[in-house]
Amino acid sequence: MISTESDILNTAAAWRRDGRAVALATVIETWGSAPRPVGSHLVVEEDGNFLGSVSGGCVEGAVITEAADAIADGKPRVIEFGVADETAWRVGLSCGGRIRIFVERID
């Protein structure tokens, strides 16, 4: 089953109502070939459960790690992945594009 953006945001709200710490990652910019469009979301809760997608592959793992850090320190961040980035091949964004993702704790 593919989750809609509404499903993802509703899940974030439900997790918060349950008292869980939650972070939301949002694609804020793309350039060239990118797997997900601007506005795509990934929600992560304190136990590592997640829903949604901002890219796919290993990029998602890196974003989940950043989300866990945002939950822990409360600081929002912008992270970028792309072919010019030395980690592009390692995290799986070798498709010729670039993405920027905003990650924030939801209080």
MOGIVEN-V756070 format. One record per residue. RES is the residue in one small letter. PHI is phi in whole degrees, -180 to 180 (999 if undefined). Layout:
res=RES phi=PHI
res=RES phi=PHI
This chain:
res=m phi=999
res=i phi=-94
res=s phi=-85
res=t phi=-86
res=e phi=-59
res=s phi=-63
res=d phi=-58
res=i phi=-65
res=l phi=-68
res=n phi=-65
res=t phi=-65
res=a phi=-57
res=a phi=-64
res=a phi=-65
res=w phi=-62
res=r phi=-65
res=r phi=-59
res=d phi=-79
res=g phi=87
res=r phi=-83
res=a phi=-79
res=v phi=-138
res=a phi=-126
res=l phi=-122
res=a phi=-109
res=t phi=-132
res=v phi=-70
res=i phi=-109
res=e phi=-160
res=t phi=-133
res=w phi=-147
res=g phi=69
res=s phi=-80
res=a phi=-136
res=p phi=-70
res=r phi=-132
res=p phi=-79
res=v phi=-54
res=g phi=97
res=s phi=-68
res=h phi=-124
res=l phi=-137
res=v phi=-108
res=v phi=-131
res=e phi=-111
res=e phi=-56
res=d phi=-90
res=g phi=94
res=n phi=-69
res=f phi=-148
res=l phi=-148
res=g phi=107
res=s phi=-159
res=v phi=-115
res=s phi=-164
res=g phi=114
res=g phi=60
res=c phi=-72
res=v phi=-58
res=e phi=-61
res=g phi=-61
res=a phi=-66
res=v phi=-68
res=i phi=-62
res=t phi=-62
res=e phi=-63
res=a phi=-64
res=a phi=-62
res=d phi=-65
res=a phi=-65
res=i phi=-62
res=a phi=-70
res=d phi=-104
res=g phi=74
res=k phi=-97
res=p phi=-70
res=r phi=-152
res=v phi=-114
res=i phi=-119
res=e phi=-132
res=f phi=-132
res=g phi=-175
res=v phi=-66
res=a phi=-78
res=d phi=-77
res=e phi=-62
res=t phi=-94
res=a phi=-54
res=w phi=-69
res=r phi=-66
res=v phi=-95
res=g phi=92
res=l phi=-111
res=s phi=-100
res=c phi=-84
res=g phi=98
res=g phi=-117
res=r phi=-144
res=i phi=-133
res=r phi=-119
res=i phi=-130
res=f phi=-95
res=v phi=-120
res=e phi=-144
res=r phi=-76
res=i phi=-100
res=d phi=-104
